[in-house]
Amino acid sequence: MPENAKEIHFEYTSKSNFYYNEVGIYADPLLFELELQNVKYMKLNHPKENYICGFVPFSNMDSETLDKVASILFHNNINYKAVYNFKKNITTIVARSEDDKLFFAKILKRNKTSFKFKIDLNYKKNIKTIFSQNSYNYNKFDEIKKSIKWSDSINGTFNDKWNNTLLTNFVKIDQNLPNQISLGILFENNNFGITKVTDLYTTTELKSVSYR
């Protein structure tokens, strides 16, 4: 990192772990059980990954299920652009949806309006604030920090709860990057930049870093 850097600019892309094509959606069976409980899925080989997954064709979905699928895909495909300001000791993250408008219109026959929100990480005050269109909420760092269980020097796991289900998430770091490079997830036992986070719903990867 340059000694005279005033800002760190970095970008993450988050993709839904529901893989889709023109035929239907594919995912870990647990995803179907948590999000689409009333839908019967079949098991088959994932078209892109080497594992057995659940699959539901769009032709088997009613209107309510298609609405639910559209919402899941819409809210889990997001681009994050962030700036850390050394003088202010604040990271500002702007998140915008990255939906496939042609797929939504042609296959799901739904239209979605893009959304965005902002996250501020104030390291001076140890407060994280999330700003949506008409509201905001904040938490002290100590209230939301998580702990990584390391499997080696750069890979580990951490736990989260969703709908009373305990989920294990995977995290990867880069020891050449400062810990201000983060998606907004705060860890009590990590001093380096985050390059990848995989949870049940999404896979988020660091795409670029520059110093200015």
C-alpha positions as CSV (number, residue, x, y, z in Angstrom):
1,M,0.0,0.0,0.0
2,P,1.4,3.4,-0.9
3,E,2.5,5.5,2.1
4,N,0.9,8.6,0.8
5,A,-2.5,7.1,0.0
6,K,-5.5,9.1,1.2
7,E,-8.2,6.7,0.1
8,I,-8.7,3.0,-0.7
9,H,-11.3,2.3,-3.5
10,F,-12.6,-1.2,-3.7
11,E,-15.4,-3.2,-5.3
12,Y,-17.3,-6.4,-4.5
13,T,-19.8,-8.3,-6.5
14,S,-22.4,-10.5,-4.8
15,K,-24.1,-13.3,-6.7
16,S,-27.1,-15.4,-5.7
17,N,-26.4,-19.1,-5.0
18,F,-29.6,-19.8,-6.8
19,Y,-28.2,-20.6,-10.2
20,Y,-30.7,-20.1,-13.0
21,N,-31.1,-20.6,-16.8
22,E,-34.1,-20.5,-19.1
23,V,-35.3,-23.9,-17.7
24,G,-35.3,-23.4,-14.0
25,I,-33.4,-22.7,-10.8
26,Y,-30.7,-24.8,-9.1
27,A,-29.4,-24.6,-5.5
28,D,-28.4,-26.3,-2.4
29,P,-31.5,-28.3,-1.2
30,L,-31.4,-26.4,2.1
31,L,-32.0,-23.2,0.2
32,F,-35.2,-24.6,-1.2
33,E,-36.3,-25.9,2.2
34,L,-35.7,-22.5,3.8
35,E,-37.1,-20.2,1.1
36,L,-39.5,-22.3,-1.0
37,Q,-41.0,-24.7,1.4
38,N,-44.1,-25.4,-0.7
39,V,-42.1,-26.3,-3.8
40,K,-41.1,-29.9,-4.6
41,Y,-37.6,-30.0,-6.0
42,M,-35.8,-32.9,-7.7
43,K,-32.1,-33.7,-7.2
44,L,-29.6,-33.7,-10.0
45,N,-26.1,-32.7,-11.0
46,H,-25.5,-28.9,-10.8
47,P,-25.0,-27.6,-14.4
48,K,-21.9,-25.5,-13.4
49,E,-20.6,-27.1,-10.1
50,N,-19.6,-30.6,-9.1
51,Y,-22.3,-31.5,-6.6
52,I,-25.8,-32.8,-6.4
53,C,-28.3,-29.9,-6.1
54,G,-32.0,-29.2,-6.0
55,F,-33.8,-28.2,-9.1
56,V,-37.2,-26.7,-9.9
57,P,-38.3,-25.9,-13.5
58,F,-40.1,-22.6,-14.0
59,S,-42.9,-24.5,-15.6
60,N,-43.8,-26.1,-12.2
61,M,-44.0,-22.8,-10.4
62,D,-47.3,-20.9,-9.8
63,S,-47.4,-17.1,-9.8
64,E,-46.7,-16.7,-6.1
65,T,-43.6,-18.9,-6.4
66,L,-42.3,-17.0,-9.4
67,D,-42.7,-13.7,-7.4
68,K,-40.7,-15.2,-4.6
69,V,-37.9,-16.5,-6.9
70,A,-37.8,-13.1,-8.6
71,S,-37.4,-11.4,-5.2
72,I,-34.6,-13.7,-4.1
73,L,-32.6,-13.2,-7.3
74,F,-33.3,-9.5,-7.4
75,H,-32.1,-8.9,-3.8
76,N,-29.0,-11.2,-3.9
77,N,-27.3,-10.0,-7.0
78,I,-25.6,-6.8,-5.9
79,N,-22.6,-4.6,-6.7
80,Y,-20.7,-2.9,-3.9
81,K,-18.5,0.1,-4.5
82,A,-16.6,1.4,-1.4
83,V,-14.2,4.1,-0.4
84,Y,-12.1,4.1,2.8
85,N,-11.0,7.6,3.8
86,F,-7.8,7.5,6.0
87,K,-8.3,11.0,7.4
88,K,-11.9,10.5,8.4
89,N,-11.3,6.8,9.3
90,I,-14.6,6.0,7.6
91,T,-15.6,3.5,4.9
92,T,-18.6,4.3,2.7
93,I,-20.1,1.5,0.7
94,V,-22.7,2.1,-2.0
95,A,-24.7,-1.0,-2.9
96,R,-26.7,-1.3,-6.1
97,S,-28.8,-4.2,-7.5
98,E,-27.5,-6.0,-10.6
99,D,-30.5,-7.7,-12.0
100,D,-30.7,-9.4,-15.4
101,K,-33.6,-7.3,-16.9
102,L,-34.0,-9.5,-20.0
103,F,-34.2,-12.7,-17.9
104,F,-36.8,-11.1,-15.6
105,A,-38.9,-9.9,-18.4
106,K,-38.6,-12.9,-20.8
107,I,-38.5,-15.8,-18.4
108,L,-40.1,-14.7,-15.2
109,K,-42.3,-12.1,-16.9
110,R,-41.6,-9.7,-14.0
111,N,-40.3,-6.1,-14.0
112,K,-38.0,-4.9,-11.2
113,T,-36.9,-1.4,-10.4
114,S,-33.2,-1.2,-9.4
115,F,-32.5,-0.3,-5.8
116,K,-29.5,1.0,-3.8
117,F,-28.5,1.5,-0.2
118,K,-25.4,2.8,1.7
119,I,-23.3,1.5,4.5
120,D,-21.0,3.7,6.6
121,L,-18.4,2.1,8.9
122,N,-17.2,4.8,11.3
123,Y,-14.0,3.4,12.9
124,K,-13.6,6.5,15.1
125,K,-17.0,6.0,16.7
126,N,-17.1,2.2,16.2
127,I,-20.6,2.5,14.6
128,K,-22.0,0.8,11.5
129,T,-24.9,2.6,9.8
130,I,-27.1,1.3,7.0
131,F,-29.1,3.9,5.0
132,S,-32.0,2.8,2.9
133,Q,-34.3,5.0,0.9
134,N,-36.4,6.4,3.7
135,S,-34.7,5.2,6.9
136,Y,-31.5,4.2,8.6
137,N,-30.3,2.0,11.4
138,Y,-27.1,1.6,13.2
139,N,-25.2,-0.8,15.5
140,K,-22.1,-0.5,17.6
141,F,-19.2,-2.6,16.3
142,D,-19.2,-4.7,19.5
143,E,-22.8,-5.7,19.0
144,I,-22.2,-7.2,15.6
145,K,-18.7,-8.4,15.5
146,K,-18.2,-12.0,14.5
147,S,-15.4,-14.5,15.2
148,I,-13.7,-16.5,12.5
149,K,-12.8,-20.2,13.1
150,W,-9.6,-20.5,11.0
151,S,-8.9,-23.6,9.0
152,D,-5.6,-22.2,7.7
153,S,-3.8,-18.8,7.5
154,I,-6.3,-17.3,4.9
155,N,-9.5,-19.4,5.1
156,G,-12.1,-19.8,7.8
157,T,-15.7,-20.0,8.8
158,F,-18.1,-18.0,10.9
159,N,-21.7,-18.6,12.0
160,D,-24.9,-16.7,11.4
161,K,-28.6,-17.3,12.2
162,W,-31.4,-17.1,9.7
163,N,-35.0,-17.9,10.6
164,N,-33.7,-19.7,13.7
165,T,-31.4,-21.9,11.6
166,L,-27.6,-21.8,12.4
167,L,-25.7,-21.4,9.2
168,T,-21.9,-21.8,8.5
169,N,-20.4,-19.2,6.2
170,F,-17.0,-19.3,4.6
171,V,-14.5,-16.4,4.5
172,K,-11.2,-15.8,2.7
173,I,-8.6,-13.1,3.4
174,D,-5.6,-11.6,1.7
175,Q,-2.7,-10.9,4.1
176,N,-1.4,-8.2,1.7
177,L,-4.6,-6.1,2.1
178,P,-5.6,-3.9,5.0
179,N,-8.6,-4.8,7.1
180,Q,-10.5,-1.7,6.0
181,I,-11.2,-3.7,2.8
182,S,-14.4,-5.3,4.0
183,L,-18.0,-5.7,2.9
184,G,-19.2,-4.4,6.2
185,I,-18.9,-7.7,8.1
186,L,-16.7,-7.0,11.2
187,F,-14.5,-9.7,12.7
188,E,-12.9,-9.6,16.1
189,N,-10.0,-11.8,15.1
190,N,-8.9,-10.6,11.7
191,N,-6.5,-7.9,10.7
192,F,-6.6,-8.2,6.9
193,G,-8.7,-7.5,3.8
194,I,-11.6,-9.8,2.9
195,T,-11.5,-11.3,-0.6
196,K,-14.4,-13.7,-0.5
197,V,-17.5,-14.5,1.6
198,T,-19.7,-17.5,0.8
199,D,-22.9,-18.0,2.7
200,L,-25.9,-20.2,1.9
201,Y,-27.6,-17.4,-0.1
202,T,-24.7,-15.6,-1.9
203,T,-21.1,-15.7,-3.0
204,T,-19.4,-12.3,-2.7
205,E,-16.0,-11.7,-4.2
206,L,-13.5,-8.7,-4.2
207,K,-13.1,-7.5,-7.8
208,S,-10.8,-4.6,-7.5
209,V,-8.6,-2.5,-5.2
210,S,-6.9,0.8,-5.8
211,Y,-5.1,3.4,-3.7
212,R,-5.5,7.2,-4.3
